[in-house]
């Protein structure tokens, strides 16, 4: 089968393509987009089970761990990747944050266990030694991490520099085996998504990107933060493609609003994409309280007027 790198950033369809790769029993690699730096891979086993394997660097050594998970049905995948929230509305994890170890905050979250508890090194000197294993997978998400970049690509948080780093082709943690990594990407199908439907993008950002921490500072701040993040998002496609051109890596643009996933990815069977999108955007990755959702049309208009 063809091997793909999906150059996703915030709200660009990574989950919709990933669950279809799971549905087709394909090998999946998901790099954590930011810090702490770690990767999870998913390898199909018998009877719909998957072997999930973690890679991270601890005390200057590459570490790994694995678990076996039942991905035999759509609902099983959803239940495992998006577990129920605690009563205080703090999620245990989403699929790409899941940790095999419990953190000091009582959550199975690699962000907590790795960053807050200090179990994952800040400087990845040995992490990229696992590159050979990662490139075995049939799709890789957040591939920018393999070049030494990390951060909320497409919606930089305050104080993050990933957009500036990518613009300058200046990764903070360049891997020592960069040439090896670049050559592997040249042999893969590199899909770079982008979105035209601005109103839909704004709605997704309001539901799942800006959050309560912004709302507590007032509605005007909530709206202005959404505007800031979307302006950053709109230039991310060009940052990615410019970097790929710099390294001589071929890529294929993917319009999320007009193109069909089926035309870009060689899979035998597809779940209904509209349902995957709807479930993800309105339920699984929707952090907006019910009361605020009643104001969603007005909030969308306010953001659009400022873009």
Buried (B, 14 or more C-beta within 10 A) or exposed (E): EEBBBBBBBBBBBBBBBBBBBBBBBBBBBBBBBBBBBBBBBBBBBEEBBBBBBBBBBBEEEBBEEEEEBBBEEBEBBBEBBBBEEEEEEEBBBBBBBBBBBBBEEEBBBBBBBBBBBEBBBEEBBBBBBBBEBBBEBBBBBBBBBBBBBBBBBBBBEEEBBBBEBBBEBEBBBBBEBBEEBBBBBEEBBBBBBBBEEBEBBBBBBBBBBBBEEBBEEEBEEBBBBBBBBBEBBBEBBEBBBEBBEEBEBEBEEBEBEEBEBEEBBEBEEBBEBEEBBEBBBBEBBBBBEEEBBEEBEEBBEBBEEEE
